[in-house]
Amino acid sequence: MRRTNKFDVIPWPETDDELLRRLLDAFAALWNEVSYEYHQRYADPDRDFWKPEIEDDE
């Protein structure tokens, strides 16, 4: 089973290199948070894996 996706990202124009790196770093952090949350739901038998937990701010 393949667990990673690999692809090349090339900024255009080259001056956007730093912006692209920051965007990809933020995306990686978000992806890790989502993956961790799903892992925690899957590992806990008392939580419904498929039901999203939405916090009500009211």
MARSETOR-970339 format. One line per 2 residues: number of its first residue (from 0); for each residue x negated, y negated, z negated of N, C-alpha, C. Coordinates in nm, 4 decimals. Layout:
BEGIN
NUM> X:Y:Z:X:Y:Z:X:Y:Z ~ ...
//
This chain:
BEGIN
0> -0.0834:0.1175:0.0000:0.0000:0.0000:0.0000:-0.0887:-0.1250:0.0000 ~ -0.0566:-0.2166:0.0853:-0.1325:-0.3408:0.0956:-0.0766:-0.4438:-0.0018
2> -0.1624:-0.5010:-0.0849:-0.1170:-0.5925:-0.1886:-0.1533:-0.7383:-0.1609 ~ -0.2268:-0.7646:-0.0566:-0.2656:-0.9020:-0.0271:-0.2392:-0.9343:0.1186
4> -0.2160:-1.0589:0.1429:-0.2060:-1.1099:0.2786:-0.3250:-1.2013:0.3000 ~ -0.3942:-1.1837:0.4108:-0.5092:-1.2679:0.4416:-0.4817:-1.3433:0.5707
6> -0.5179:-1.4700:0.5690:-0.5039:-1.5510:0.6888:-0.6025:-1.6657:0.6827 ~ -0.6348:-1.7190:0.7968:-0.7258:-1.8324:0.8069:-0.6441:-1.9613:0.8118
8> -0.6865:-2.0587:0.7343:-0.6225:-2.1894:0.7331:-0.7275:-2.2907:0.7756 ~ -0.6974:-2.3618:0.8815:-0.7926:-2.4581:0.9368:-0.7269:-2.5960:0.9374
10> -0.7832:-2.6910:0.8651:-0.7240:-2.8255:0.8635:-0.7423:-2.8949:0.9982 ~ -0.6408:-2.9708:1.0339:-0.6512:-3.0477:1.1569:-0.5896:-3.1829:1.1330
12> -0.6567:-3.2888:1.1364:-0.7995:-3.3035:1.1631:-0.8824:-3.2610:1.0421 ~ -1.0102:-3.2531:1.0604:-1.0999:-3.2045:0.9556:-1.0989:-3.2926:0.8304
14> -1.0547:-3.4156:0.8435:-1.0495:-3.5050:0.7275:-0.9441:-3.4601:0.6260 ~ -0.8539:-3.3721:0.6643:-0.7497:-3.3239:0.5749:-0.7940:-3.2021:0.4942
16> -0.9214:-3.1702:0.4955:-0.9728:-3.0515:0.4277:-0.9417:-3.0535:0.2778 ~ -0.9691:-3.1638:0.2090:-0.9460:-3.1719:0.0643:-0.7974:-3.1598:0.0321
18> -0.7127:-3.2256:0.1085:-0.5687:-3.2177:0.0878:-0.5194:-3.0741:0.1035 ~ -0.5660:-3.0065:0.2053:-0.5260:-2.8684:0.2296:-0.5723:-2.7776:0.1165
20> -0.6937:-2.7973:0.0685:-0.7441:-2.7155:-0.0432:-0.6611:-2.7365:-0.1695 ~ -0.6231:-2.8596:-0.1982:-0.5413:-2.8878:-0.3163:-0.4026:-2.8267:-0.3029
22> -0.3458:-2.8334:-0.1828:-0.2150:-2.7743:-0.1581:-0.2192:-2.6222:-0.1758 ~ -0.3210:-2.5594:-0.1203:-0.3336:-2.4141:-0.1328:-0.3603:-2.3723:-0.2766
24> -0.4356:-2.4522:-0.3510:-0.4602:-2.4223:-0.4915:-0.3306:-2.4314:-0.5721 ~ -0.2494:-2.5320:-0.5454:-0.1215:-2.5460:-0.6146:-0.0280:-2.4310:-0.5784
26> -0.0285:-2.3909:-0.4533:0.0556:-2.2797:-0.4104:0.0127:-2.1498:-0.4789 ~ -0.1172:-2.1277:-0.4905:-0.1672:-2.0065:-0.5566:-0.1250:-2.0039:-0.7028
28> -0.1305:-2.1178:-0.7703:-0.0884:-2.1241:-0.9101:0.0608:-2.0934:-0.9230 ~ 0.1415:-2.1495:-0.8345:0.2848:-2.1231:-0.8368:0.3135:-1.9759:-0.8108
30> 0.2476:-1.9192:-0.7119:0.2656:-1.7777:-0.6783:0.2310:-1.6893:-0.7987 ~ 0.1236:-1.7226:-0.8699:0.0846:-1.6445:-0.9871:0.1891:-1.6546:-1.0981
32> 0.2470:-1.7717:-1.1185:0.3504:-1.7873:-1.2206:0.4738:-1.7046:-1.1874 ~ 0.5156:-1.7082:-1.0627:0.6329:-1.6315:-1.0206:0.6057:-1.4820:-1.0326
34> 0.4906:-1.4381:-0.9885:0.4551:-1.2961:-0.9974:0.4499:-1.2495:-1.1424 ~ 0.3955:-1.3316:-1.2306:0.3881:-1.2970:-1.3722:0.5284:-1.2818:-1.4311
36> 0.6173:-1.3754:-1.3984:0.7537:-1.3701:-1.4505:0.8244:-1.2427:-1.4041 ~ 0.8116:-1.2093:-1.2766:0.8744:-1.0874:-1.2271:0.8139:-0.9632:-1.2921
38> 0.6850:-0.9643:-1.3152:0.6213:-0.8511:-1.3829:0.6758:-0.8366:-1.5245 ~ 0.6924:-0.9485:-1.5957:0.7453:-0.9429:-1.7313:0.8884:-0.8890:-1.7323
40> 0.9683:-0.9299:-1.6355:1.1058:-0.8786:-1.6278:1.1069:-0.7293:-1.5974 ~ 1.0206:-0.6880:-1.5098:1.0155:-0.5473:-1.4712:0.9678:-0.4610:-1.5878
42> 0.8761:-0.5112:-1.6677:0.8179:-0.4347:-1.7776:0.9101:-0.4281:-1.8991 ~ 1.0025:-0.5227:-1.9140:1.0907:-0.5276:-2.0306:1.2223:-0.4561:-1.9970
44> 1.2523:-0.3434:-2.0622:1.3742:-0.2686:-2.0293:1.5029:-0.3418:-2.0683 ~ 1.4943:-0.4423:-2.1563:1.6141:-0.5142:-2.1995:1.6513:-0.6299:-2.1077
46> 1.5665:-0.6650:-2.0137:1.5950:-0.7762:-1.9228:1.6407:-0.7236:-1.7880 ~ 1.7329:-0.7957:-1.7278:1.7813:-0.7606:-1.5952:1.6840:-0.8174:-1.4918
48> 1.6171:-0.7289:-1.4212:1.5148:-0.7695:-1.3255:1.5707:-0.8588:-1.2148 ~ 1.6922:-0.8329:-1.1719:1.7484:-0.9027:-1.0561:1.8257:-1.0285:-1.0924
50> 1.8556:-1.0491:-1.2201:1.9326:-1.1668:-1.2601:1.8385:-1.2825:-1.2918 ~ 1.8503:-1.3942:-1.2208:1.7634:-1.5087:-1.2500:1.8004:-1.5717:-1.3834
52> 1.6986:-1.6184:-1.4536:1.7218:-1.6877:-1.5798:1.7138:-1.8371:-1.5540 ~ 1.8290:-1.9026:-1.5578:1.8359:-2.0453:-1.5303:1.8580:-2.1168:-1.6621
54> 1.7693:-2.2087:-1.6929:1.7815:-2.2857:-1.8166:1.8764:-2.4021:-1.7935 ~ 1.9738:-2.4149:-1.8825:2.0693:-2.5245:-1.8753:2.0187:-2.6390:-1.9612
56> 1.9949:-2.7547:-1.9011:1.9383:-2.8696:-1.9718:2.0418:-2.9508:-2.0474 ~ 2.1679:-2.9110:-2.0402:2.2734:-2.9889:-2.1068:2.2763:-2.9648:-2.2552
//
